[in-house]
Amino acid sequence: QLVCDPSVPDPTRPGPRPRSETRERPELRAPIERQPELADAADMHIELIEHIRRIQSRIPLPWFELNSAAVAKHNADGRPIVRFEDIPLELTDLRLLVRQIADVLRRHGALDDADYAEIQHIGRDMKLLSVASAWYRRAAERGAALASAGLGSVSAEASGQGSPTGMLDQVLGLAMRPFLSRCAEVLQRTDLAAWTHGFCPLCGGEPDFAVITPAAERHLICSRCSLHWNFASLTCPHCNNSDRSRITSFATPDGQYRVYACDVCHRYLKAYDGRRATRPVLHIVDTVATLPLDAAAMQRGYTS
């Protein structure tokens, strides 16, 4: 097991509950007043948050040996820092969460009967741990291959979106989130400046959101563990295109949210502009609040 850097506070002692956790539920309700069509999506995510937070509150913080040299070594190898074996995973909790998430998705029409039956079966199977391990390692192996090829990320097809295992991957992504988020709480205290890839330094996941800081830096947010890391503002994290003439950017009328779309790989990334914001970015809240931007980007021929 890895050891925590001496400069990091003792991770065995639970820290104060992050303020964002207490704000997510009311903040998810706020966009509904302006966009009633988001009500069902908000309700679904509120249910998911409640299940995830209930498990996350009892997961111990892991120990990691973290310093800039270690981050640089992993960056050079193109491999995320946390191995599957390092995740503070409890199989009973994971099995419960898989089944609960499948229930929520089915109730809100996001999961058909066939996928629901398959996922419920996997959730009760003692082999779930090996299924989760394979899911986790795919991102790490993909990241290493991309790093060696000098790319940032992959196309939607290569990443498994739209594949037969797509819904299972989505459920596993949600079910693994509380365990990975606890790892992110430790890793977020480390200087990640040496990490230069467009995929997550912790778990190898792709970014699904970003935040523009008051200093005008863009921090990517991992879709799997919600870790933040700095990445060039006008470089596509999916293919490393840095030609600004081939990056399309558009924003909401109030400037609160932006979309960065790449005209090379035709993928896009949404961002919360924190330079004039009254609150910090809330990953789940802002993902739901910007669903209309997803539609706008897709209408222009881009994919997430």
KEKE-3310 file (N, C-alpha, C; in steps of 0.2 Angstrom, whole numbers, plus 5000, padded with zeros to 4 digits):
npx = (5004:5002:5011:5007:5013:5023:5020:5007:4992:4986:4978:4970:4961:4945:4941:4933:4917:4915:4910:4903:4896:4885:4878:4874:4861:4851:4856:4854:4841:4839:4841:4830:4819:4822:4823:4812:4812:4822:4819:4817:4829:4837:4830:4833:4847:4848:4844:4854:4865:4862:4862:4876:4883:4879:4886:4899:4902:4906:4918:4935:4949:4962:4980:4993:5009:5014:5022:5030:5040:5035:5023:5028:5035:5024:5018:5027:5026:5014:5004:4990:4990:4984:4982:4971:4971:4974:4963:4951:4941:4925:4917:4904:4897:4899:4892:4879:4877:4878:4866:4857:4859:4856:4842:4838:4841:4833:4820:4819:4819:4831:4837:4835:4824:4832:4845:4844:4841:4853:4862:4858:4860:4874:4877:4874:4882:4896:4908:4909:4919:4930:4925:4923:4937:4942:4935:4941:4954:4955:4955:4967:4976:4972:4976:4990:4993:4989:4997:5010:5008:5007:4995:4980:4967:4953:4942:4924:4920:4931:4932:4922:4909:4893:4895:4891:4893:4891:4881:4883:4896:4893:4885:4894:4904:4897:4894:4907:4911:4911:4921:4932:4932:4936:4949:4953:4952:4963:4973:4971:4977:4990:5004:5000:5006:5016:5009:5003:4994:4978:4970:4964:4975:4974:4965:4964:4953:4942:4940:4925:4920:4925:4933:4935:4947:4948:4961:4961:4965:4962:4955:4953:4940:4938:4928:4926:4931:4931:4942:4952:4963:4976:4976:4981:4972:4967:4969:4964:4959:4956:4962:4974:4975:4981:4979:4973:4964:4956:4949:4933:4923:4910:4897:4885:4872:4874:4887:4891:4894:4904:4908:4920:4925:4932:4938:4945:4945:4932:4925:4919:4920:4912:4912:4913:4913:4923:4927:4919:4910:4898:4900:4909:4913:4902:4902:4892:4880:4883:4885:4872:4865:4869:4864:4857:4867:4874:4865:4866:4879:4879:4870:4878:4887:4896:4903:4902)
npy = (4994:5011:5026:5040:5057:5066:5079:5081:5082:5070:5057:5048:5053:5058:5072:5089:5090:5092:5108:5109:5097:5099:5109:5104:5098:5109:5118:5110:5111:5125:5128:5123:5132:5141:5133:5122:5110:5103:5096:5082:5077:5083:5078:5064:5065:5070:5059:5050:5056:5055:5042:5039:5048:5043:5031:5035:5043:5034:5028:5025:5037:5034:5030:5038:5039:5054:5066:5078:5072:5059:5061:5066:5055:5046:5053:5053:5040:5039:5033:5032:5037:5030:5013:4999:4991:5000:5007:5011:5000:4992:4977:4974:4986:4991:4982:4984:4998:4997:4990:4999:5011:5006:5004:5018:5024:5016:5019:5032:5031:5030:5018:5002:4988:4976:4979:4983:4971:4963:4971:4971:4957:4956:4965:4957:4946:4938:4940:4953:4961:4958:4962:4976:4979:4976:4986:4998:4996:4997:5011:5015:5008:5012:5025:5025:5020:5030:5041:5036:5037:5051:5057:5065:5060:5049:5044:5045:5032:5024:5025:5017:5022:5020:5006:4988:4987:4999:5005:4997:5002:5015:5014:5007:5018:5027:5020:5017:5030:5035:5029:5032:5046:5048:5044:5055:5066:5065:5065:5078:5087:5087:5093:5094:5099:5093:5085:5082:5077:5074:5066:5059:5061:5053:5042:5039:5042:5051:5069:5077:5089:5106:5119:5137:5146:5160:5165:5163:5151:5135:5121:5104:5092:5076:5063:5052:5052:5065:5073:5088:5095:5105:5111:5116:5131:5132:5120:5105:5092:5080:5076:5083:5094:5110:5121:5136:5141:5131:5128:5129:5140:5144:5153:5154:5166:5174:5172:5162:5149:5139:5132:5122:5117:5105:5106:5096:5083:5083:5083:5090:5100:5106:5120:5129:5145:5153:5165:5176:5171:5167:5156:5141:5129:5116:5100:5090:5097:5108:5101:5096:5108:5113:5105:5110:5116:5104:5099:5110:5109:5097:5098:5106:5096:5091:5079:5072)
npz = (5000:4996:5003:5012:5008:5019:5020:5018:5027:5040:5032:5037:5046:5045:5036:5036:5029:5012:5006:4994:4993:5002:4995:4983:4981:4983:4973:4961:4960:4956:4942:4936:4938:4928:4917:4915:4908:4912:4924:4926:4924:4934:4945:4944:4945:4958:4966:4963:4968:4982:4985:4981:4990:5002:5003:5001:5013:5022:5018:5020:5019:5008:5008:5000:4992:4988:4977:4968:4959:4958:4952:4940:4935:4933:4923:4912:4909:4905:4913:4925:4942:4953:4956:4953:4964:4975:4978:4990:4991:4995:4993:4996:4997:4984:4976:4981:4977:4963:4960:4965:4958:4945:4947:4949:4936:4928:4932:4928:4915:4908:4906:4898:4899:4896:4898:4911:4918:4915:4922:4935:4937:4936:4947:4958:4957:4962:4955:4952:4956:4948:4936:4938:4940:4927:4920:4925:4922:4909:4905:4910:4902:4890:4891:4892:4880:4872:4876:4873:4859:4858:4859:4866:4870:4866:4852:4853:4849:4850:4864:4869:4870:4865:4863:4866:4879:4884:4893:4905:4908:4911:4922:4931:4931:4939:4951:4955:4958:4972:4979:4971:4972:4985:4984:4976:4984:4992:4982:4976:4984:4981:4971:4954:4943:4935:4927:4911:4902:4893:4900:4915:4929:4940:4938:4925:4918:4906:4904:4907:4910:4913:4922:4922:4930:4942:4938:4925:4920:4914:4921:4919:4923:4929:4923:4930:4943:4947:4949:4948:4936:4929:4912:4896:4890:4877:4870:4863:4874:4869:4857:4857:4848:4845:4837:4836:4827:4824:4834:4840:4850:4860:4870:4884:4885:4897:4899:4909:4906:4895:4879:4872:4857:4846:4829:4823:4829:4832:4844:4860:4874:4889:4900:4916:4919:4931:4933:4935:4944:4957:4965:4969:4956:4953:4950:4946:4947:4937:4926:4923:4922:4911:4900:4889:4882:4877:4868:4859:4854:4849:4838:4830:4825:4834:4846:4863)
capx = (5000:5006:5011:5006:5018:5023:5018:5000:4988:4985:4972:4966:4956:4940:4941:4926:4913:4916:4904:4900:4891:4879:4875:4872:4854:4847:4858:4851:4834:4839:4840:4823:4815:4823:4822:4808:4813:4828:4817:4818:4837:4839:4828:4837:4854:4848:4843:4860:4869:4860:4865:4883:4885:4878:4892:4906:4903:4909:4924:4941:4954:4968:4987:4997:5016:5013:5026:5031:5044:5031:5018:5032:5036:5018:5016:5031:5024:5007:5000:4988:4994:4981:4981:4964:4972:4975:4956:4948:4934:4921:4913:4897:4895:4899:4886:4873:4877:4877:4859:4853:4860:4852:4835:4836:4841:4827:4814:4819:4819:4838:4840:4830:4823:4837:4851:4843:4841:4860:4866:4856:4863:4881:4877:4873:4887:4903:4913:4908:4925:4934:4921:4925:4944:4943:4933:4945:4961:4954:4957:4974:4979:4971:4980:4997:4994:4988:5003:5015:5007:5007:4988:4977:4962:4951:4936:4919:4919:4936:4932:4917:4903:4889:4896:4886:4894:4891:4877:4886:4901:4890:4883:4901:4907:4893:4895:4914:4913:4912:4928:4937:4932:4940:4956:4954:4952:4970:4978:4970:4982:4997:5005:4999:5009:5020:5004:5002:4990:4971:4966:4965:4981:4972:4962:4965:4947:4942:4937:4918:4918:4931:4932:4940:4948:4949:4967:4960:4967:4957:4956:4949:4937:4938:4921:4925:4933:4930:4949:4954:4970:4977:4977:4981:4965:4964:4971:4959:4961:4954:4967:4979:4975:4982:4978:4967:4959:4952:4945:4927:4921:4904:4895:4879:4871:4877:4894:4893:4896:4907:4909:4926:4924:4938:4936:4950:4942:4924:4923:4918:4920:4909:4916:4910:4918:4923:4930:4914:4905:4897:4901:4913:4910:4899:4902:4886:4875:4884:4883:4864:4863:4872:4862:4855:4873:4875:4861:4868:4885:4878:4867:4884:4891:4901:4901:4905)
capy = (5000:5017:5029:5047:5061:5069:5086:5080:5080:5063:5056:5043:5057:5061:5080:5092:5088:5097:5112:5107:5092:5102:5114:5101:5097:5115:5121:5107:5114:5132:5129:5121:5138:5144:5128:5117:5104:5100:5094:5075:5076:5085:5073:5058:5066:5071:5052:5047:5059:5053:5035:5039:5051:5038:5026:5039:5045:5029:5026:5028:5040:5030:5033:5038:5043:5059:5071:5080:5067:5053:5063:5067:5048:5043:5057:5051:5033:5039:5029:5035:5036:5025:5006:4997:4988:5005:5010:5008:4997:4987:4974:4974:4993:4992:4978:4988:5004:4995:4989:5005:5015:5003:5006:5025:5025:5013:5023:5038:5030:5030:5011:4998:4982:4971:4982:4983:4964:4961:4975:4968:4951:4958:4968:4951:4941:4939:4942:4960:4965:4957:4966:4983:4979:4977:4993:5003:4996:4999:5018:5016:5005:5017:5031:5023:5019:5037:5044:5034:5040:5058:5060:5067:5056:5045:5046:5042:5025:5020:5025:5012:5025:5017:4999:4985:4987:5006:5006:4994:5006:5021:5012:5006:5024:5030:5016:5018:5037:5037:5026:5036:5052:5048:5045:5061:5070:5065:5067:5085:5091:5086:5098:5090:5103:5089:5081:5086:5074:5076:5061:5060:5058:5048:5035:5038:5044:5057:5074:5078:5096:5110:5126:5142:5149:5167:5167:5162:5144:5130:5115:5099:5088:5069:5061:5046:5053:5072:5076:5094:5096:5111:5110:5122:5133:5132:5114:5100:5087:5074:5075:5088:5100:5117:5126:5140:5142:5125:5127:5133:5142:5148:5153:5155:5173:5177:5170:5158:5143:5140:5126:5122:5112:5104:5105:5091:5077:5085:5082:5096:5100:5111:5123:5134:5151:5155:5172:5180:5167:5168:5150:5137:5124:5110:5096:5087:5103:5111:5096:5096:5115:5114:5100:5113:5117:5098:5099:5115:5107:5091:5101:5108:5091:5088:5074:5073)
capz = (5000:4996:5009:5011:5009:5026:5020:5018:5033:5041:5028:5041:5050:5040:5036:5036:5023:5007:5006:4988:4995:5005:4990:4976:4980:4981:4967:4956:4959:4954:4935:4934:4938:4922:4912:4917:4905:4916:4930:4927:4924:4940:4950:4943:4948:4966:4968:4962:4973:4988:4985:4981:4996:5008:5003:5002:5019:5026:5015:5023:5015:5007:5009:4994:4992:4982:4977:4960:4956:4957:4946:4933:4933:4930:4917:4907:4907:4903:4917:4931:4949:4957:4954:4956:4971:4979:4979:4996:4989:4999:4988:4998:4995:4977:4974:4983:4973:4956:4960:4967:4952:4940:4949:4948:4929:4925:4934:4925:4908:4905:4906:4896:4903:4895:4901:4918:4920:4915:4927:4941:4938:4938:4954:4963:4955:4966:4950:4951:4957:4942:4931:4939:4938:4920:4918:4928:4919:4902:4904:4911:4896:4884:4892:4891:4873:4869:4878:4868:4852:4858:4859:4872:4872:4861:4850:4856:4847:4853:4871:4871:4870:4860:4862:4870:4886:4886:4899:4911:4909:4914:4929:4935:4932:4945:4957:4958:4960:4979:4980:4967:4974:4991:4982:4973:4990:4994:4977:4975:4989:4978:4965:4948:4937:4930:4923:4905:4898:4893:4904:4923:4932:4946:4936:4918:4915:4902:4907:4905:4911:4915:4925:4921:4936:4942:4935:4918:4919:4913:4924:4917:4928:4927:4923:4935:4950:4948:4951:4944:4934:4924:4905:4891:4889:4870:4867:4864:4878:4866:4852:4858:4843:4848:4832:4839:4821:4823:4840:4841:4857:4861:4877:4886:4885:4903:4900:4914:4904:4888:4875:4868:4852:4841:4822:4821:4831:4832:4851:4863:4882:4892:4905:4920:4920:4938:4934:4937:4947:4964:4969:4965:4951:4956:4944:4944:4946:4931:4920:4922:4920:4904:4895:4883:4878:4874:4862:4854:4852:4844:4832:4826:4823:4838:4851:4869)
cpx = (5004:5006:5010:5012:5018:5020:5010:4997:4986:4978:4967:4960:4951:4940:4934:4923:4913:4909:4900:4894:4885:4875:4872:4864:4850:4849:4856:4844:4834:4838:4833:4818:4816:4822:4818:4809:4819:4826:4818:4825:4839:4836:4832:4844:4854:4847:4850:4865:4868:4863:4873:4886:4885:4884:4898:4907:4906:4915:4930:4945:4960:4974:4990:5004:5015:5018:5027:5035:5039:5026:5022:5033:5030:5016:5020:5029:5017:5002:4997:4991:4991:4980:4974:4965:4972:4968:4953:4941:4931:4916:4905:4894:4894:4893:4880:4872:4875:4869:4855:4853:4856:4844:4833:4836:4835:4821:4814:4820:4826:4841:4834:4830:4829:4843:4850:4844:4849:4864:4864:4859:4870:4882:4877:4878:4894:4909:4913:4915:4930:4931:4924:4933:4945:4941:4938:4952:4961:4957:4964:4978:4979:4975:4987:4998:4994:4995:5009:5015:5007:5000:4985:4972:4960:4944:4931:4918:4924:4936:4926:4910:4899:4890:4891:4887:4894:4887:4880:4892:4899:4888:4889:4904:4903:4894:4902:4916:4915:4919:4933:4938:4936:4947:4958:4955:4960:4975:4977:4974:4989:4998:5005:5002:5012:5015:5002:4997:4982:4967:4968:4972:4980:4970:4962:4958:4947:4939:4930:4916:4925:4928:4937:4941:4949:4956:4967:4963:4961:4959:4951:4946:4936:4930:4920:4927:4932:4936:4949:4961:4971:4979:4976:4974:4963:4968:4966:4962:4960:4959:4973:4980:4976:4982:4972:4962:4955:4949:4939:4925:4915:4901:4888:4878:4874:4884:4896:4896:4899:4907:4916:4925:4929:4935:4941:4946:4934:4921:4923:4918:4917:4913:4912:4915:4918:4926:4925:4908:4904:4898:4906:4910:4908:4898:4896:4880:4876:4883:4876:4862:4864:4869:4859:4861:4875:4871:4863:4875:4884:4874:4873:4888:4896:4898:4905:4911)
cpy = (5006:5021:5037:5051:5065:5076:5086:5079:5073:5061:5051:5046:5060:5069:5082:5090:5094:5101:5111:5102:5094:5106:5110:5101:5104:5118:5117:5109:5121:5132:5127:5127:5141:5140:5122:5110:5100:5096:5086:5073:5078:5080:5067:5059:5067:5064:5049:5049:5056:5046:5035:5042:5047:5033:5030:5041:5040:5025:5029:5031:5035:5033:5032:5042:5048:5065:5073:5075:5061:5055:5063:5060:5045:5047:5054:5044:5033:5035:5033:5033:5030:5018:5004:4994:4993:5008:5007:5005:4992:4984:4974:4981:4994:4988:4981:4994:5002:4994:4995:5010:5013:5005:5013:5026:5022:5017:5029:5037:5030:5023:5006:4992:4977:4973:4981:4976:4962:4965:4972:4961:4952:4960:4962:4946:4943:4940:4949:4964:4964:4961:4974:4984:4980:4983:4998:5002:4998:5006:5019:5013:5009:5023:5030:5023:5026:5041:5043:5036:5047:5061:5061:5062:5052:5047:5043:5034:5021:5020:5020:5015:5022:5009:4995:4985:4995:5008:5003:4999:5012:5019:5011:5013:5028:5026:5016:5025:5038:5035:5030:5043:5053:5048:5052:5067:5071:5068:5075:5089:5091:5091:5093:5094:5099:5085:5085:5083:5076:5071:5061:5057:5053:5041:5034:5040:5050:5063:5075:5085:5099:5116:5131:5146:5156:5169:5165:5155:5140:5123:5110:5095:5081:5067:5055:5048:5061:5076:5082:5094:5102:5108:5116:5124:5132:5126:5109:5094:5080:5071:5079:5093:5106:5122:5130:5141:5136:5123:5132:5134:5146:5148:5154:5163:5177:5176:5165:5151:5143:5132:5127:5116:5111:5102:5099:5084:5077:5082:5089:5095:5106:5114:5128:5139:5154:5162:5177:5177:5169:5162:5146:5132:5118:5105:5093:5092:5106:5107:5096:5102:5116:5109:5104:5115:5110:5098:5104:5112:5101:5093:5104:5103:5088:5083:5075:5068)
cpz = (5000:5002:5008:5012:5016:5026:5020:5025:5034:5037:5032:5045:5045:5041:5036:5029:5018:5006:5000:4989:4997:5000:4984:4975:4979:4974:4961:4954:4955:4946:4932:4934:4931:4916:4915:4914:4908:4922:4931:4927:4931:4946:4950:4947:4956:4969:4968:4967:4980:4990:4986:4987:5002:5009:5004:5009:5024:5023:5018:5018:5014:5008:5002:4996:4986:4983:4969:4956:4954:4951:4940:4930:4929:4923:4911:4905:4904:4907:4923:4937:4953:4954:4957:4963:4976:4981:4985:4995:4993:4994:4989:4996:4988:4974:4975:4978:4966:4955:4961:4961:4946:4941:4947:4940:4926:4926:4930:4917:4904:4904:4904:4900:4902:4899:4909:4921:4920:4920:4934:4943:4940:4945:4959:4962:4959:4962:4949:4951:4951:4936:4932:4938:4931:4917:4919:4924:4912:4900:4905:4905:4890:4885:4890:4883:4869:4870:4874:4861:4852:4857:4866:4874:4866:4858:4854:4855:4850:4861:4874:4871:4864:4859:4866:4877:4889:4892:4905:4913:4913:4921:4933:4936:4938:4951:4960:4960:4967:4981:4977:4970:4981:4989:4979:4979:4992:4988:4975:4979:4986:4972:4959:4942:4932:4925:4917:4900:4898:4897:4911:4925:4938:4943:4929:4914:4911:4905:4903:4906:4913:4919:4923:4927:4936:4938:4928:4916:4918:4916:4922:4923:4926:4928:4928:4942:4952:4950:4946:4942:4929:4917:4901:4889:4882:4866:4868:4868:4875:4861:4852:4852:4847:4843:4834:4833:4820:4830:4840:4848:4856:4868:4878:4886:4891:4904:4905:4912:4897:4885:4871:4863:4847:4834:4819:4823:4832:4839:4854:4871:4884:4898:4909:4921:4927:4939:4936:4941:4955:4969:4965:4960:4955:4950:4942:4942:4939:4925:4918:4919:4913:4899:4889:4878:4874:4867:4856:4850:4847:4838:4827:4823:4827:4843:4857:4870)
residu = (GLN:LEU:VAL:CYS:ASP:PRO:SER:VAL:PRO:ASP:PRO:THR:ARG:PRO:GLY:PRO:ARG:PRO:ARG:SER:GLU:THR:ARG:GLU:ARG:PRO:GLU:LEU:ARG:ALA:PRO:ILE:GLU:ARG:GLN:PRO:GLU:LEU:ALA:ASP:ALA:ALA:ASP:MET:HIS:ILE:GLU:LEU:ILE:GLU:HIS:ILE:ARG:ARG:ILE:GLN:SER:ARG:ILE:PRO:LEU:PRO:TRP:PHE:GLU:LEU:ASN:SER:ALA:ALA:VAL:ALA:LYS:HIS:ASN:ALA:ASP:GLY:ARG:PRO:ILE:VAL:ARG:PHE:GLU:ASP:ILE:PRO:LEU:GLU:LEU:THR:ASP:LEU:ARG:LEU:LEU:VAL:ARG:GLN:ILE:ALA:ASP:VAL:LEU:ARG:ARG:HIS:GLY:ALA:LEU:ASP:ASP:ALA:ASP:TYR:ALA:GLU:ILE:GLN:HIS:ILE:GLY:ARG:ASP:MET:LYS:LEU:LEU:SER:VAL:ALA:SER:ALA:TRP:TYR:ARG:ARG:ALA:ALA:GLU:ARG:GLY:ALA:ALA:LEU:ALA:SER:ALA:GLY:LEU:GLY:SER:VAL:SER:ALA:GLU:ALA:SER:GLY:GLN:GLY:SER:PRO:THR:GLY:MET:LEU:ASP:GLN:VAL:LEU:GLY:LEU:ALA:MET:ARG:PRO:PHE:LEU:SER:ARG:CYS:ALA:GLU:VAL:LEU:GLN:ARG:THR:ASP:LEU:ALA:ALA:TRP:THR:HIS:GLY:PHE:CYS:PRO:LEU:CYS:GLY:GLY:GLU:PRO:ASP:PHE:ALA:VAL:ILE:THR:PRO:ALA:ALA:GLU:ARG:HIS:LEU:ILE:CYS:SER:ARG:CYS:SER:LEU:HIS:TRP:ASN:PHE:ALA:SER:LEU:THR:CYS:PRO:HIS:CYS:ASN:ASN:SER:ASP:ARG:SER:ARG:ILE:THR:SER:PHE:ALA:THR:PRO:ASP:GLY:GLN:TYR:ARG:VAL:TYR:ALA:CYS:ASP:VAL:CYS:HIS:ARG:TYR:LEU:LYS:ALA:TYR:ASP:GLY:ARG:ARG:ALA:THR:ARG:PRO:VAL:LEU:HIS:ILE:VAL:ASP:THR:VAL:ALA:THR:LEU:PRO:LEU:ASP:ALA:ALA:ALA:MET:GLN:ARG:GLY:TYR:THR:SER)
# end
